[in-house]
Amino acid sequence: MKSFCIKTLGCKVNQCEADDVRQRLLEFGLSESRDFLTADIRIINTCCVTGRAERKSRQLIRQAARCEGRPDGCVVVTGCYPGYERKWIEKTEGIDKVFGQKEKRQFFSWLKTFESRRKTRVVLPAGHGGRTRAFLKIQDGCDNRCSYCVVPLMRGPSTSLGSAHVLAHARVLAESGRKEIVLTGVNIGSFGKKRAGVKQPLVHLIRALEKVEGLERIRLSSIEAGDVSEDLIRLMAVSDKLCPHLHIPFQSGDDQVLAAMNRRLRAADYLRLVDEARKAVRNLAVTCDMIVGFPVEEERQFRQTLSFVRQVRPLKVHVFPFSLRRGTAAASAYKPLAPGVVKERADVLRTVASEVAQGLLQERVGSLVDVLCEQREEGWWTGHSAEYFKVYVDSREHLHNQIRRVRVLGLRKEGVFGGFVGEDRGLLPALGGPATLS
């Protein structure tokens, strides 16, 4: 029996696509190996959205190509990087197959050559293993042309999966025990917009998903502010399943920088949206992406971004130092800032974001939250609230994949700790350390 191992870099979309490949190979009768360097088939699912992701992709490619553990094995490079640096990959000795994002059909046709007569029925959807949360891809590609972003060049224009396909996949996930699904894509706000006949297609899809039996939470991955419609906010305000959480790529809090980035909205638009959404949705959590060190960003504009973050009060900020990507408009129009300046600004923004998050979490002390328990960590059960902040619970019970109501008692690390309603008083002495399983 041949073995395979997949290494995936980059976004949740990449992870979903790797899970799909994994499921097919398992169904074809192959076995999954945890040892990348000794597997018969080694697949590197790459990313090139930043210079760091590119370096990691190259490192994995070199590592797989040099491997001597399986001299007759097969090394395959897929994902976004082949569209960015195909010549380098093809010149690398030891690489057998290369499939870019625009060659998915050829990739899956090639996978079928490993199909065994003795097929295996995979009960759990691919790649989700013992996880409580599953990512469900609904869309790919992007029609926006942000000046810094290479993704549209790699993945092409926006395309949507059919609603029937999405619903069928969601039912399989729910039947296998997943309590929460995260709708993901390159730009999920554009889901279904090119298909006539359905108003607010993303909202329509969410309403259909709410009817899937066994599914208790629906979460949105990153969504552009311009795609957060009034209908979506209204649905989030009343839904028992759609999580009160918006992850929005603001990217900057300065209008001049946003204009140079070719972003559609400006800082005031973002602030207005967040204010209206928070008024409508109880306990709404906002998380975001921010880019620091964009070439036109001067100290004044950076300070404006810091002020913006303090006004928005996001629960989490994913800070990305600007990374020049060949082929983008920014690459030909601007000269990058000094790396030291970019790093310093990234560190400052992370510090401010952490202070804001700690303030928000402190405000939740004493409140009740529903937590999807995921795993034991340093003796505590950990999970996430519907708003997507991390919760630690000191309990001897086995809580995996259970949703339990917890009273927040205090802050712990990057999240909070608490106890089950009715048990929280007994937890107060446990601040020195968690209980151990008997």
C-alpha positions in Angstrom: 0.0 0.0 0.0 1.4 3.4 -1.0 1.7 6.1 1.6 1.3 9.9 1.2 1.9 13.0 3.3 0.7 16.6 2.6 2.4 19.7 3.9 0.2 22.8 3.6 1.1 26.5 3.9 -1.0 29.6 3.8 -4.7 30.4 4.1 -7.7 28.4 5.2 -8.6 27.9 1.5 -5.3 26.1 1.0 -6.1 23.9 4.0 -9.6 23.1 2.6 -8.1 22.1 -0.7 -5.4 19.9 1.0 -8.2 18.2 3.0 -10.0 17.4 -0.2 -6.9 15.8 -1.7 -6.3 13.9 1.5 -9.8 12.5 1.5 -9.5 11.4 -2.2 -6.2 9.6 -1.6 -7.6 7.8 1.5 -10.6 6.7 -0.5 -8.4 5.5 -3.2 -6.8 3.1 -0.7 -3.6 4.9 0.2 -2.4 5.3 3.7 -1.5 8.6 5.3 2.0 8.9 6.8 3.0 11.4 9.5 6.6 11.3 8.3 6.8 13.6 5.3 10.3 12.5 4.3 9.5 8.8 4.1 6.1 8.9 2.4 5.8 7.5 -1.1 3.9 10.6 -2.3 5.0 13.9 -0.8 2.7 16.8 -1.7 3.7 20.4 -0.9 0.7 22.7 -1.0 2.4 26.1 -1.3 1.7 29.8 -0.7 3.2 33.0 -2.0 1.1 35.7 -0.6 4.0 37.1 1.4 7.8 36.8 1.2 7.8 34.7 4.4 5.3 32.2 2.9 7.4 32.1 -0.3 10.5 31.3 1.8 8.7 28.5 3.7 7.5 27.1 0.4 11.0 27.0 -1.1 12.3 25.4 2.1 9.8 22.6 2.0 10.3 22.0 -1.7 14.1 21.7 -1.2 13.6 19.4 1.8 11.3 17.1 -0.1 13.5 17.1 -3.2 16.7 16.2 -1.3 15.0 13.4 0.6 16.7 10.1 0.2 14.3 8.0 2.4 12.2 7.1 -0.6 14.3 7.4 -3.8 11.4 6.0 -5.8 8.9 8.3 -4.2 7.0 11.1 -5.9 7.4 14.8 -5.0 4.5 17.1 -6.1 4.3 20.9 -5.8 0.8 22.5 -5.9 -0.9 25.6 -4.5 -0.2 29.2 -5.4 3.6 29.2 -5.7 3.8 27.4 -9.1 2.0 30.4 -10.6 4.5 32.7 -9.1 7.9 30.9 -9.6 7.3 27.9 -11.8 10.6 28.0 -13.6 12.5 27.7 -10.3 10.4 24.8 -9.2 10.7 22.9 -12.5 14.5 23.4 -12.4 14.8 22.0 -8.9 16.1 18.5 -9.2 13.9 15.9 -7.5 10.5 17.5 -8.2 8.3 15.1 -10.2 5.0 17.0 -10.8 4.0 20.7 -10.6 0.3 21.8 -10.6 -0.6 25.5 -10.2 -4.0 26.8 -9.2 -5.2 26.9 -12.8 -4.3 23.2 -13.2 -6.6 21.7 -10.6 -8.4 19.5 -13.1 -5.1 18.0 -14.3 -4.0 17.6 -10.7 -7.1 15.6 -9.7 -6.9 13.5 -12.9 -3.4 12.6 -11.9 -4.5 11.7 -8.4 -6.9 9.2 -9.9 -3.9 7.2 -11.2 -3.4 6.0 -7.7 -6.9 4.7 -7.3 -6.9 1.2 -5.9 -9.4 -1.6 -6.6 -9.7 -1.9 -2.8 -11.3 1.5 -2.1 -11.7 2.7 1.5 -14.8 4.4 2.8 -13.7 7.5 4.7 -16.1 8.2 7.5 -14.7 11.5 8.7 -14.3 14.3 6.2 -10.8 14.8 5.0 -8.2 16.4 7.3 -10.6 17.3 10.1 -9.4 14.4 12.3 -10.5 15.0 15.9 -11.2 18.7 15.4 -14.5 20.2 16.5 -14.5 22.9 13.8 -14.4 22.4 10.1 -13.6 24.8 7.2 -16.1 24.7 4.3 -14.9 26.3 1.1 -17.7 28.1 -0.8 -15.7 30.4 -3.1 -12.4 30.9 -4.8 -10.6 33.7 -6.7 -11.0 37.5 -6.4 -12.2 40.3 -8.7 -10.6 43.1 -6.5 -7.3 44.6 -7.5 -5.7 45.6 -4.3 -2.3 47.0 -5.4 -0.3 44.8 -2.9 -2.1 41.5 -3.5 -0.8 38.6 -5.7 -3.8 36.3 -5.0 -6.0 37.3 -8.0 -3.0 36.7 -10.3 -2.6 33.2 -8.9 -6.2 32.1 -8.4 -8.0 34.2 -11.1 -11.4 35.8 -10.9 -14.1 35.1 -8.3 -16.0 31.8 -8.7 -18.5 30.2 -6.4 -19.3 26.6 -5.6 -22.9 25.6 -6.1 -25.2 26.0 -3.1 -26.3 22.3 -3.4 -22.7 21.2 -3.2 -22.0 23.4 -0.2 -25.1 22.1 1.6 -24.3 18.5 0.9 -20.8 18.9 2.3 -22.2 20.7 5.4 -24.5 17.8 6.0 -21.6 15.3 5.8 -19.6 17.5 8.3 -22.6 17.6 10.7 -23.2 13.9 10.4 -19.6 13.2 11.3 -20.0 15.2 14.5 -18.7 18.7 13.6 -20.6 21.3 15.7 -19.2 24.4 13.9 -18.3 25.1 10.3 -16.4 28.1 9.1 -17.4 29.4 5.6 -14.2 30.2 3.8 -12.9 31.4 0.5 -10.6 34.0 -1.0 -13.4 36.5 -1.0 -16.6 34.9 0.5 -18.6 38.2 0.2 -18.6 37.7 -3.5 -20.3 34.2 -3.2 -23.0 33.8 -5.8 -22.9 37.4 -7.1 -22.4 36.3 -10.7 -25.5 34.1 -10.6 -28.8 35.8 -11.4 -32.0 35.2 -9.5 -30.9 35.2 -5.8 -30.8 38.4 -3.8 -28.1 38.4 -1.2 -26.7 34.9 -2.1 -24.4 34.7 1.0 -27.3 35.4 3.3 -29.5 33.0 1.4 -26.8 30.3 1.8 -26.5 30.9 5.5 -30.2 30.6 6.0 -30.2 27.2 4.3 -27.2 26.1 6.4 -29.1 27.0 9.5 -31.5 24.2 8.7 -28.8 21.5 8.6 -29.5 19.1 11.5 -26.7 18.7 14.0 -24.9 21.9 13.0 -24.8 24.3 15.9 -22.5 27.1 14.8 -21.8 28.9 11.5 -18.9 31.2 11.4 -17.7 33.5 8.6 -14.0 33.7 7.7 -12.6 36.9 6.4 -15.1 39.1 4.6 -14.6 42.5 3.0 -16.3 45.4 4.8 -18.2 46.4 1.5 -19.8 42.9 1.5 -21.2 43.1 5.0 -24.7 44.0 4.0 -27.6 45.2 6.2 -29.3 41.9 5.6 -26.2 40.0 6.8 -26.1 42.2 10.0 -29.8 41.7 10.6 -29.4 37.9 10.2 -26.5 37.9 12.6 -28.5 39.8 15.1 -31.3 37.2 15.3 -29.7 33.9 14.3 -29.2 31.1 16.8 -26.3 29.6 14.7 -24.5 32.5 12.9 -21.7 33.5 15.2 -21.5 37.2 16.2 -18.0 37.6 14.8 -16.8 39.6 11.8 -13.2 39.3 10.6 -12.6 42.2 8.2 -9.3 43.1 6.4 -9.2 46.8 7.1 -5.4 46.8 6.1 -4.9 50.5 7.2 -6.5 53.2 9.1 -5.2 56.0 6.9 -7.1 57.2 3.8 -4.0 58.0 1.8 -2.6 54.6 2.3 -5.9 52.9 1.6 -6.1 54.9 -1.7 -2.5 53.7 -2.7 -3.6 50.2 -1.8 -6.5 50.5 -4.2 -8.9 49.7 -1.4 -12.6 50.4 -2.1 -13.5 51.9 1.3 -11.9 54.5 3.6 -11.4 54.7 7.3 -14.7 56.5 8.0 -16.6 53.8 6.1 -15.0 51.1 8.3 -15.8 53.0 11.5 -19.4 53.5 10.4 -19.9 49.9 9.6 -18.4 48.6 12.8 -20.5 51.1 14.8 -23.8 50.1 13.1 -23.0 46.4 13.4 -22.2 46.6 17.1 -25.5 48.5 17.7 -27.4 45.7 16.0 -25.5 42.6 17.1 -25.2 41.9 20.8 -21.6 41.1 21.9 -20.3 41.4 18.4 -16.6 40.7 18.1 -14.5 42.3 15.3 -11.1 40.9 14.3 -9.1 42.2 11.4 -6.0 42.2 9.2 -3.7 45.2 9.1 -0.7 45.8 6.8 2.1 48.0 8.2 5.0 49.5 6.2 3.2 50.0 2.9 5.6 52.1 0.8 3.6 55.4 1.1 3.1 55.0 4.8 4.9 57.7 6.7 5.0 58.1 10.5 1.9 60.3 10.5 -0.1 57.8 8.6 1.1 54.9 10.8 0.0 56.9 13.9 -3.4 57.3 12.2 -3.6 53.6 11.9 -2.9 53.2 15.6 -5.7 55.7 16.4 -8.0 53.7 14.1 -7.3 50.5 15.9 -8.0 52.1 19.2 -11.4 53.3 17.8 -12.4 50.0 16.2 -11.3 48.0 19.3 -10.8 44.7 17.5 -10.5 41.5 19.6 -7.6 40.4 17.5 -5.4 42.0 14.9 -3.4 39.9 12.4 -0.4 42.2 11.6 1.3 41.7 8.3 4.5 43.6 7.5 4.3 44.8 3.9 5.7 42.3 1.5 6.5 43.3 -2.1 5.0 40.8 -4.6 6.3 40.7 -8.2 3.5 41.4 -10.7 1.4 43.6 -8.4 0.8 47.3 -9.0 2.7 48.2 -5.8 5.8 46.4 -7.0 6.2 48.6 -10.1 5.0 51.9 -8.4 6.7 52.0 -5.1 10.0 51.5 -3.3 9.8 49.5 -0.1 10.5 51.1 3.3 13.5 50.1 5.3 13.0 46.7 6.9 13.9 48.0 10.3 11.1 50.7 10.1 8.6 48.1 9.1 9.5 45.7 11.9 9.4 48.5 14.5 5.9 49.6 13.3 4.7 46.0 13.3 5.9 45.5 16.9 4.2 48.7 18.0 0.9 47.8 16.4 0.9 44.4 18.0 1.5 46.0 21.4 -1.4 48.4 20.9 -3.7 45.6 19.6 -2.9 43.4 22.6 -3.7 46.3 25.0 -7.1 46.8 23.2 -7.9 43.1 23.3 -7.1 42.8 27.0 -9.5 45.7 27.7 -12.2 44.0 25.7 -11.7 40.7 27.5 -11.7 42.4 30.9 -15.1 43.8 30.1 -16.4 40.2 29.7 -15.5 39.2 33.2 -18.6 38.1 35.0 -20.5 37.4 31.8 -21.9 34.1 30.4 -20.5 32.6 27.2 -21.2 29.4 25.3 -17.9 27.6 24.7 -17.2 24.9 22.1 -14.6 22.8 24.0 -11.8 21.6 21.8 -8.8 20.1 23.6 -6.9 19.9 26.8 -4.0 22.4 27.1 -1.6 22.5 30.0 -4.2 20.7 32.1 -7.1 23.0 31.2 -9.9 22.4 28.7 -9.8 25.1 26.0 -12.3 26.2 23.5 -13.7 29.3 21.8 -16.8 31.3 22.5 -19.2 32.2 19.7 -17.4 35.6 19.5 -14.2 33.7 19.0 -12.1 34.4 22.1 -10.3 31.6 23.8 -11.7 30.2 27.0 -9.9 28.0 29.6 -12.0 25.8 31.9 -10.7 23.8 34.9 -12.7 20.6 34.8 -12.2 16.8 35.2 -15.0 16.1 32.7 -14.3 14.9 29.2 -15.5 17.9 27.2 -14.3 17.4 23.7 -16.8 18.7 21.1 -19.3 19.8 23.7 -20.8 23.3 23.9 -21.1 24.4 27.5 -22.2 27.6 29.2 -19.3 29.2 31.1 -19.1 32.2 33.4 -16.0 34.3 32.7 -14.0 34.7 35.9 -10.8 36.4 34.7 -8.1 36.8 32.1 -5.6 34.0 31.2 -2.9 34.4 28.6 -4.5 35.6 25.4 -8.0 34.6 26.5 -10.1 34.2 29.6 -10.8 31.5 32.2 -14.1 30.5 33.7 -16.3 27.8 35.2 -19.5 26.1 34.3 -22.6 27.9 35.5 -23.3 26.6 39.0 -19.7 25.5 39.5 -17.9 28.8 39.0 -17.6 29.6 42.7 -15.7 26.4 43.3 -13.2 27.4 40.6 -12.0 30.6 42.2 -9.3 28.8 44.3 -8.0 27.1 41.2 -6.2 30.2 39.9 -2.9 28.7 40.9 -3.3 25.8 38.5 -5.8 23.5 36.8 -7.3 20.3 38.2 -5.8 17.1 37.0 -7.7 14.2 35.6 -8.3 11.4 38.0 
